[in-house]
Amino acid sequence: MLDTSARLLRLLSLLQAHRDWSGAELADRLGVTPRTVRRDIDRLRELGYPVHSTPGTAGGYQLGAGAELPPLLLDDEEAVAVAVGLRTAAAAGVEGIEETSVRALAKLEQVLPHRLQRRVGALNAFTVPMPGQGGPRVDADTLAELAHACRDCRQLRFAYAAHDGTVSRRTVEPHRLVSAQRRWYLVAWDVDRADWRTFRADRITPAPPHGPRCAPRTPPAEDLAAYVSQGVSIQVYAERATVLLRVPVAEAAAAISPSAGVLEEVDEHSCLLRTGAHGLDVLVIHIVLMGYDFEVREPPELRDRVREIRDRLSRALG
């Protein structure tokens, strides 16, 4: 009886993890005959799980959407990973998700084995969140609405607040959401401007009814994360620079966020940083405070400004 129950749980776990299984594949995974698989499928149906089957050589089994969630089947590492994700969800910059995450974590802890409850409990008891860090909060409903529009390829209408507070009406063809630390960005084709644009999700106020469906467009870059990083850290600024940092790119990436610049490996000891700021003085401070030896590649005006500041600091030291 125990073997049968364990096999049913294993079968349910397989059906949850993969969309379609053939009878032969399930039999091979479970180490039983196809006939036993069919009997186990019937038992799952008797328990209320909607397992759909397709006859024929190309057929198989699929777990359908039911009225209730099936049991959560996780191994030890998966359970701890989910708990960590829920514990840190409040740092994702999504408004109102903290309470939901706490409720979900409480439900998860109730069904965890005792050994995992101790591990997750230790994580919760000895982790202190630092509030007030990072970017602005994003409404969870707004994120969901943006994601649905991306999925359905449907034109989206919204009011957008620029950096200076000016509000404009936009009609876009949404493509993808990009998250960078606590900030969320929408990459979309701006219909009125006939060009790709990146919008801060926290500045978007949806204005339904939205537009019709639209044909998917070729995205502006294969790596949308790099595309957004370049846009928010370089292109929006009046002053831009390329600097050689004498530090491995992995070490620099651990300290420099995607919103502060774009990194490119040169060799195992150095990397290029492309960044921007509203003025040359701000650029100098921004680069110096990174704490790495550097060499200004461009623009020449930045090199001149570094020399002027160097001389001023030398005079200050007498």
C-alpha positions in Angstrom: 0.0 0.0 0.0 2.9 2.3 0.9 4.6 1.6 -2.4 1.4 2.4 -4.3 0.8 5.6 -2.4 4.4 6.7 -3.0 4.1 5.8 -6.7 0.9 7.9 -7.0 2.7 10.9 -5.5 5.6 10.4 -7.8 3.2 10.1 -10.8 1.4 13.3 -9.8 4.8 15.1 -9.4 5.8 14.0 -12.9 2.5 15.2 -14.4 3.0 18.6 -12.6 6.5 19.0 -13.9 5.9 18.2 -17.5 3.0 19.1 -19.8 2.7 15.9 -21.8 3.8 12.3 -21.1 3.4 9.2 -23.1 2.4 6.0 -21.2 5.7 4.4 -22.1 7.7 7.4 -20.7 5.7 7.3 -17.4 6.1 3.6 -17.1 9.9 3.9 -17.6 10.2 6.7 -15.0 8.1 4.8 -12.5 9.6 1.4 -13.2 6.3 -0.2 -13.8 4.3 -1.5 -16.7 2.0 0.7 -18.9 -0.9 -1.2 -17.5 0.0 -0.1 -14.0 0.3 3.4 -15.2 -3.2 3.3 -16.6 -4.5 2.0 -13.2 -2.7 4.7 -11.3 -4.1 7.3 -13.7 -7.6 6.0 -12.9 -6.8 6.3 -9.2 -5.8 9.9 -9.6 -9.0 10.6 -11.4 -11.0 9.0 -8.6 -9.2 11.4 -6.2 -10.4 14.3 -8.2 -7.4 15.2 -10.4 -8.3 16.0 -14.0 -5.8 13.8 -15.9 -6.6 14.0 -19.7 -5.5 11.2 -22.0 -5.2 11.1 -25.8 -5.3 7.7 -27.5 -3.1 6.5 -30.2 0.7 6.2 -30.8 1.1 10.0 -30.5 -1.2 10.2 -27.4 -0.3 10.5 -23.8 -1.4 12.0 -20.5 -1.7 15.6 -19.3 -2.7 17.1 -16.0 -5.5 19.6 -16.6 -6.5 22.6 -14.6 -8.7 21.7 -11.7 -11.0 23.5 -9.3 -8.4 23.1 -6.5 -4.6 23.1 -6.5 -3.0 19.7 -6.3 -0.6 19.0 -3.4 2.6 20.9 -3.5 5.4 18.4 -4.2 8.8 19.8 -3.6 12.2 18.2 -2.8 14.2 19.7 0.1 16.2 22.2 -2.1 13.1 23.3 -3.9 11.1 23.9 -0.7 13.9 26.0 0.8 14.3 27.9 -2.5 10.6 28.8 -2.5 10.7 29.9 1.1 13.7 32.1 0.4 11.9 33.6 -2.6 8.8 34.4 -0.6 10.9 35.8 2.3 12.7 38.2 -0.1 9.7 39.0 -2.2 9.2 42.3 -0.3 12.4 43.6 -1.8 11.1 43.2 -5.4 9.6 46.6 -5.4 6.0 45.4 -6.0 3.4 47.2 -3.9 1.2 45.1 -1.6 3.1 41.8 -2.2 4.6 41.7 1.4 1.4 40.5 3.1 0.6 38.0 0.3 4.1 36.6 0.6 3.9 36.2 4.4 0.6 34.3 4.0 2.0 32.0 1.4 5.1 31.4 3.4 3.0 30.5 6.5 1.0 28.0 4.4 4.2 26.5 3.1 5.7 26.1 6.5 2.6 24.2 7.7 3.1 21.4 5.2 6.9 21.2 5.3 8.6 18.3 7.1 10.0 19.1 10.5 13.6 19.1 9.3 12.8 21.7 6.7 10.6 23.7 9.1 13.7 24.2 11.2 15.8 25.3 8.3 13.2 27.8 7.0 12.4 28.9 10.5 16.1 29.7 11.1 16.2 31.7 7.9 13.2 33.8 9.0 14.3 34.2 12.6 17.9 35.3 11.8 17.3 37.4 8.7 16.8 41.2 9.2 15.4 43.0 6.2 16.7 46.5 5.5 13.7 48.8 4.7 13.7 51.8 2.5 16.3 50.6 0.1 16.1 50.7 -3.7 13.7 52.2 -6.1 10.0 53.2 -6.1 7.1 50.8 -5.5 5.2 49.3 -8.4 1.5 48.4 -8.1 1.1 44.6 -8.5 -2.2 45.0 -10.5 -0.4 47.3 -12.9 2.4 44.8 -13.4 -0.2 42.0 -14.1 -2.0 44.2 -16.6 1.2 45.0 -18.4 2.2 41.4 -18.5 -1.2 40.3 -19.8 -0.9 42.9 -22.6 2.5 41.6 -23.5 1.2 38.0 -23.6 -1.9 38.8 -25.6 -0.1 41.2 -28.0 -2.7 43.9 -27.4 -2.2 47.6 -27.7 -1.9 49.3 -24.3 -3.1 52.9 -23.4 -1.7 54.6 -20.3 -0.8 57.9 -18.8 3.0 58.3 -18.3 4.7 60.6 -15.9 8.1 61.7 -17.1 11.1 62.5 -14.8 10.1 66.1 -14.5 6.5 65.2 -13.6 5.0 66.0 -17.1 2.2 63.5 -17.9 1.6 62.3 -21.4 -0.8 59.9 -23.0 0.8 56.9 -24.7 -0.4 54.1 -27.0 2.0 51.3 -27.3 2.5 47.7 -28.4 4.0 46.1 -25.3 6.7 43.5 -25.8 8.4 42.6 -22.5 8.8 43.6 -18.8 12.3 43.8 -17.6 13.2 43.9 -13.9 16.4 45.4 -12.6 16.8 45.2 -8.8 13.7 47.0 -7.5 12.8 48.8 -10.7 10.5 47.4 -13.4 10.6 48.6 -17.1 8.2 48.0 -20.0 9.8 47.7 -23.4 7.2 48.6 -26.0 6.7 50.1 -29.5 5.4 53.6 -29.2 2.7 53.9 -31.8 2.7 57.7 -32.0 6.5 58.0 -32.1 7.0 55.0 -34.4 9.9 53.8 -32.3 10.9 51.5 -29.4 10.7 53.1 -26.0 11.4 52.0 -22.4 8.9 53.0 -19.7 9.3 52.9 -15.9 6.4 50.7 -14.7 6.0 52.8 -11.5 5.2 55.8 -13.7 2.6 54.1 -15.7 -1.2 54.5 -15.0 -3.2 52.2 -17.3 -6.0 53.9 -19.1 -8.4 51.3 -20.4 -10.1 50.5 -22.7 -7.0 49.3 -24.4 -6.5 48.9 -28.2 -6.9 45.9 -30.5 -4.5 43.0 -30.9 -1.3 43.7 -32.8 1.2 41.6 -34.7 4.4 40.8 -32.7 7.4 43.0 -33.8 11.0 42.1 -33.9 12.4 43.3 -30.6 15.0 46.1 -30.6 17.7 43.8 -29.3 18.2 40.1 -28.5 19.4 40.9 -25.0 16.6 43.1 -23.7 18.2 43.3 -20.2 21.3 44.9 -21.8 19.1 47.1 -24.0 17.2 48.5 -21.0 20.4 48.8 -18.9 22.1 50.9 -21.7 19.0 53.1 -22.0 18.6 53.9 -18.3 22.3 54.2 -17.5 23.6 56.0 -20.6 21.2 57.3 -23.2 19.0 59.3 -20.9 21.9 61.5 -19.7 23.5 64.6 -21.3 27.0 63.5 -20.5 28.3 60.0 -21.4 31.6 58.3 -20.9 33.6 55.2 -21.6 36.0 54.3 -18.8 38.5 51.4 -18.5 38.3 49.9 -15.0 41.3 48.0 -13.8 39.2 45.2 -12.2 37.8 41.9 -13.4 34.3 42.3 -14.9 32.8 39.9 -12.4 34.0 41.9 -9.5 32.8 45.2 -11.1 29.4 43.7 -11.8 29.0 42.8 -8.1 29.3 46.4 -7.2 27.9 48.3 -10.2 24.2 47.9 -10.9 22.7 47.7 -14.4 21.1 51.1 -13.8 24.5 52.6 -13.1 26.3 51.5 -16.3 27.0 48.8 -18.8 30.1 46.6 -18.4 32.1 44.9 -21.1 35.0 42.5 -20.4 38.4 43.5 -21.8 40.6 40.8 -20.3 40.8 38.9 -17.0 42.1 42.0 -15.2 40.0 44.9 -16.7 36.7 45.9 -18.2 35.0 48.8 -19.9 32.3 50.8 -18.2 29.9 52.9 -20.3 27.9 55.2 -18.1 26.3 58.7 -18.1 25.3 61.5 -15.8 23.8 65.0 -15.9 27.2 66.7 -15.7 30.9 66.1 -16.0 31.5 66.7 -12.2 28.8 64.1 -11.4 30.5 61.7 -13.7 33.9 62.2 -12.1 32.4 61.6 -8.6 30.4 58.6 -9.8 33.5 56.9 -11.3 35.9 57.8 -8.4 33.6 56.5 -5.7 33.5 53.1 -7.4 36.9 52.6 -5.8 38.7 51.2 -8.8 41.7 52.5 -10.7 40.5 53.7 -14.0 41.4 55.3 -17.3 39.1 57.7 -19.2 38.7 56.6 -22.8 36.2 59.2 -23.8 35.1 62.0 -24.0 38.3 64.2 -23.9 36.4 66.8 -21.9 36.1 64.3 -19.0 39.9 63.7 -19.0 40.3 67.5 -18.7 37.8 67.7 -15.9 39.6 64.9 -14.0 42.9 66.9 -14.3 41.2 70.0 -13.0 39.8 68.2 -10.0 43.1 66.5 -9.4 44.9 69.8 -9.3 42.3 71.3 -7.0 42.6 68.4 -4.6 46.4 68.7 -4.6 46.1 72.4 -3.7 43.7 71.6 -1.0 46.3 69.3 0.6 48.9 72.1 0.5 
